[in-house]
Structure formats: C-alpha cells, structure tokens
Amino acid sequence: MQTPHLTALETKHATLDRRIAAERQRPLPNQAVLGELKRQKLRVKEEMASL
C-alpha cells in the first residue's frame, strides 16, 4: 500500500538520483558532494525498506 510518507521518500530518492547523475556529468565532479548525496540516497532507501 502506497502511503504519503513512502511516496515522499520515493520522490526524494529519485531527486537524489538525478542530483548524483548531474554531478557526475560535470567536467570535475566533486567527490565530497557525490559521497554525501550517495549517503543520503542510501538512508532514504533504507527507510523505504523498513516500511
């Protein structure tokens, strides 16, 4: 069952995915930014899995 919280998490996960892809497309991707975005994405994914 799709709850509003799960929908919000899925949206946030997709947004983080797009931000990671955009950062990777830069001529010199910032590895610190990429690492933080990936950590955030993992936290969201873990929260979705726990629901």
N, CA, C and O of each residue as an XYZ file, in Angstrom:
204
protein
N       0.840     -1.182      0.000
C       0.000      0.000      0.000
C       0.884      1.245      0.000
O       1.844      1.334      0.765
N       0.559      2.180     -0.844
C       1.328      3.401     -1.012
C       0.848      4.447     -0.002
O      -0.287      4.916     -0.080
N       1.706      4.803      0.932
C       1.373      5.834      1.905
C       1.990      7.154      1.452
O       2.916      7.164      0.642
N       1.476      8.267      1.976
C       2.064      9.560      1.615
C       3.555      9.636      1.985
O       4.351     10.239      1.265
N       3.916      9.020      3.110
C       5.327      9.041      3.533
C       6.201      8.273      2.539
O       7.280      8.738      2.170
N       5.738      7.106      2.111
C       6.503      6.316      1.146
C       6.614      7.056     -0.183
O       7.671      7.043     -0.814
N       5.543      7.692     -0.604
C       5.572      8.469     -1.845
C       6.599      9.593     -1.745
O       7.348      9.841     -2.689
N       6.632     10.273     -0.593
C       7.605     11.352     -0.393
C       9.026     10.805     -0.420
O       9.918     11.438     -0.985
N       9.248      9.640      0.180
C      10.583      9.036      0.179
C      11.005      8.652     -1.235
O      12.157      8.853     -1.619
N      10.076      8.101     -2.006
C      10.391      7.724     -3.386
C      10.755      8.964     -4.215
O      11.668      8.923     -5.039
N      10.039     10.049     -3.989
C      10.327     11.298     -4.695
C      11.712     11.808     -4.313
O      12.488     12.224     -5.174
N      12.015     11.773     -3.023
C      13.319     12.235     -2.553
C      14.432     11.356     -3.127
O      15.484     11.864     -3.515
N      14.207     10.043     -3.183
C      15.184      9.100     -3.726
C      15.458      9.425     -5.193
O      16.612      9.457     -5.622
N      14.404      9.666     -5.954
C      14.557      9.984     -7.376
C      15.288     11.318     -7.564
O      16.117     11.452     -8.464
N      14.981     12.296     -6.719
C      15.650     13.592     -6.796
C      17.140     13.438     -6.525
O      17.967     14.004     -7.239
N      17.478     12.676     -5.498
C      18.889     12.440     -5.183
C      19.586     11.730     -6.336
O      20.731     12.042     -6.663
N      18.900     10.782     -6.948
C      19.463     10.060     -8.090
C      19.792     11.024     -9.233
O      20.848     10.924     -9.857
N      18.876     11.957     -9.497
C      19.117     12.947    -10.559
C      20.269     13.878    -10.192
O      21.071     14.238    -11.054
N      20.357     14.271     -8.921
C      21.447     15.151     -8.492
C      22.802     14.443     -8.611
O      23.801     15.062     -8.977
N      22.826     13.149     -8.299
C      24.062     12.369     -8.440
C      24.462     12.307     -9.915
O      25.627     12.511    -10.255
N      23.504     12.027    -10.779
C      23.785     11.949    -12.219
C      24.287     13.291    -12.747
O      25.216     13.340    -13.554
N      23.674     14.371    -12.291
C      24.093     15.699    -12.744
C      25.516     16.003    -12.276
O      26.315     16.554    -13.034
N      25.829     15.653    -11.055
C      27.177     15.902    -10.529
C      28.209     15.087    -11.303
O      29.306     15.575    -11.575
N      27.869     13.866    -11.654
C      28.799     13.014    -12.417
C      29.056     13.561    -13.810
O      30.112     13.301    -14.386
N      28.106     14.318    -14.367
C      28.243     14.861    -15.720
C      29.171     16.080    -15.773
O      29.624     16.476    -16.847
N      29.447     16.664    -14.617
C      30.324     17.831    -14.586
C      31.734     17.438    -15.020
O      32.142     16.291    -14.841
N      32.480     18.388    -15.590
C      33.859     18.080    -16.012
C      34.730     17.569    -14.856
O      35.526     16.648    -15.039
N      34.579     18.161    -13.681
C      35.317     17.708    -12.498
C      34.327     17.483    -11.355
O      34.117     18.378    -10.536
N      33.725     16.310    -11.294
C      32.743     16.048    -10.240
C      33.369     16.210     -8.851
O      34.501     15.790     -8.614
N      32.623     16.815     -7.954
C      33.064     16.998     -6.581
C      32.801     15.697     -5.822
O      31.649     15.343     -5.574
N      33.862     14.991     -5.458
C      33.723     13.689     -4.817
C      33.071     13.795     -3.439
O      32.358     12.883     -3.020
N      33.308     14.890     -2.740
C      32.677     15.075     -1.425
C      31.161     15.210     -1.575
O      30.395     14.631     -0.805
N      30.748     15.973     -2.567
C      29.315     16.150     -2.826
C      28.701     14.815     -3.242
O      27.637     14.438     -2.752
N      29.373     14.105     -4.145
C      28.866     12.799     -4.574
C      28.715     11.846     -3.392
O      27.706     11.152     -3.272
N      29.709     11.815     -2.535
C      29.652     10.934     -1.375
C      28.482     11.258     -0.466
O      27.791     10.357      0.010
N      28.258     12.541     -0.225
C      27.147     12.947      0.644
C      25.801     12.622      0.002
O      24.892     12.144      0.681
N      25.665     12.873     -1.283
C      24.418     12.545     -1.977
C      24.152     11.044     -1.931
O      23.016     10.622     -1.716
N      25.177     10.250     -2.128
C      25.018      8.791     -2.091
C      24.622      8.321     -0.699
O      23.800      7.416     -0.564
N      25.201      8.928      0.342
C      24.836      8.561      1.717
C      23.375      8.909      1.991
O      22.647      8.129      2.605
N      22.956     10.078      1.533
C      21.554     10.478      1.716
C      20.623      9.514      0.989
O      19.592      9.109      1.526
N      20.992      9.155     -0.227
C      20.170      8.237     -1.023
C      20.068      6.881     -0.338
O      18.997      6.273     -0.323
N      21.172      6.403      0.226
C      21.158      5.126      0.933
C      20.258      5.189      2.160
O      19.509      4.249      2.424
N      20.323      6.294      2.920
C      19.460      6.449      4.097
C      17.986      6.404      3.699
O      17.175      5.769      4.373
N      17.644      7.076      2.605
C      16.255      7.082      2.130
C      15.850      5.675      1.717
O      14.751      5.223      2.041
N      16.724      4.984      1.010
C      16.422      3.617      0.561
C      16.218      2.691      1.757
O      15.305      1.865      1.751
N      17.065      2.822      2.786
C      16.909      2.002      3.967
C      15.608      2.298      4.687
O      14.952      1.389      5.196
N      15.234      3.569      4.731
C      13.964      3.926      5.379
C      12.776      3.349      4.602
O      11.810      2.874      5.198
N      12.855      3.394      3.267
C      11.774      2.819      2.453
C      11.677      1.325      2.695
O      10.573      0.784      2.763
N      12.812      0.645      2.827
C      12.805     -0.794      3.027
C      12.230     -1.167      4.396
O      11.670     -2.250      4.563
N      12.371     -0.272      5.366
C      11.894     -0.581      6.710
C      10.386     -0.380      6.866
O       9.804     -0.788      7.871
N       9.758      0.246      5.878
C       8.294      0.483      5.964
C       7.508     -0.753      5.610
O       6.277     -0.729      5.631
